[in-house]
């Protein structure tokens, strides 16, 4: 991360240390409150996952967060148990591994709810660049590492913009090549802009935009 492409982002965030402390405080308060309110619904989802397909309720996978730290992200399991197809760590629309319940959870982002635990622990934040697997972080262009100056997030403007990512991957002849050559650079352009323009007001706007996007999909 110590390269000249990252330096301007680091210098910009260094002048916003007060806002970053507020960001962490809000992460703790909001994630703790959300977990308290959503405890019963999350328990119901976990039970439904266990009853509708063999395997654990939660899925854990190694991802990368702030300053290159690796951690295990938590999600409700949406796929059948088994090896990843061809070692690929992407999911395209129509993937046969996705269960019927998993498709619903993924559509409305309910599979992401356990990540509130990751936020409370400090591995993630409410709003920030979605965490990548180490395999794809190793393919980052130098400037992309600026997104690791902040913790990985549950939601972001890029994830809202790329709500159709699975459909794009399904239509691609080589989904992994499509992701690395087309989707990742487009997402990173948005993520880098959000790092440059970081403010608490923009982050709360992202939260509202996320809720609006989920409601729109429900309709």
Residue pairs with C-beta under 8 A, 6 or more apart in sequence:
1 67
1 68
1 145
1 146
1 148
1 149
3 142
3 145
4 142
5 141
5 142
5 143
5 145
5 146
6 142
6 143
6 145
6 146
6 149
8 196
9 146
9 149
9 192
9 195
9 196
10 146
10 149
12 195
12 196
12 198
13 20
13 149
13 150
13 195
13 198
16 198
16 199
19 198
19 199
19 200
20 150
22 200
23 125
23 200
23 203
24 122
24 125
26 126
26 200
27 119
27 120
27 125
27 126
28 120
30 126
31 116
31 117
31 119
31 120
31 126
32 120
34 116
35 42
35 116
35 117
35 120
38 113
38 116
42 113
42 114
45 57
45 76
45 105
45 110
45 113
46 57
46 58
46 76
47 57
48 101
49 57
49 76
49 77
49 101
49 102
49 105
50 56
50 57
52 99
52 100
52 101
53 77
53 80
53 81
53 99
53 101
53 102
54 80
54 81
55 77
55 80
55 81
56 77
57 76
57 77
58 74
58 75
58 76
58 77
58 114
59 74
59 75
59 76
59 77
59 78
59 79
60 72
60 73
60 74
60 75
61 72
61 73
61 75
61 89
61 133
62 70
62 71
62 72
62 73
62 133
62 134
63 70
63 71
63 72
63 73
63 131
63 132
63 133
63 134
63 152
64 70
64 71
64 131
64 132
64 133
64 134
64 137
64 148
64 152
65 71
65 123
65 124
65 131
65 148
65 151
65 152
66 148
66 149
66 150
66 151
66 152
67 148
67 149
68 137
68 148
69 123
70 134
71 118
71 123
71 124
71 131
73 115
73 118
73 123
73 124
73 131
74 114
74 115
74 117
74 118
75 111
75 112
75 114
75 115
76 105
76 110
76 111
76 113
76 114
77 102
77 111
78 98
78 99
78 101
78 102
78 103
78 105
78 106
78 111
79 91
79 95
79 97
79 98
79 99
79 102
80 97
80 99
82 97
85 95
85 97
88 175
88 176
89 133
89 135
89 136
90 169
90 175
90 176
90 179
91 97
91 98
91 166
91 169
92 166
92 167
92 169
92 170
92 172
92 175
93 166
93 167
93 169
93 170
94 170
95 166
95 170
98 106
102 111
104 110
105 111
107 217
108 214
108 217
108 218
109 155
109 210
109 214
112 154
115 124
115 154
116 154
118 124
119 125
119 126
119 154
122 151
123 151
123 152
124 131
124 151
124 152
124 153
124 154
125 150
125 151
125 152
125 153
125 154
126 153
126 154
126 155
126 203
126 207
127 153
127 154
127 155
127 156
127 203
127 206
127 207
128 150
128 151
128 152
128 153
128 154
128 156
129 147
129 148
129 150
129 152
129 153
129 156
129 158
129 191
129 194
129 195
130 152
130 153
130 156
130 158
130 159
131 152
131 153
136 179
136 180
136 184
137 148
139 180
139 184
141 185
141 188
143 188
143 192
144 188
144 192
146 192
146 195
147 188
147 191
147 192
147 195
149 195
150 195
150 198
155 206
155 207
155 210
156 190
156 191
156 194
156 206
157 190
157 191
157 194
157 206
157 209
158 187
158 188
158 190
158 191
158 194
159 210
160 206
160 209
160 210
160 213
161 187
161 190
162 168
162 183
162 186
162 187
163 213
163 217
165 183
168 178
168 182
168 183
169 175
169 178
169 179
169 183
172 178
194 202
194 206
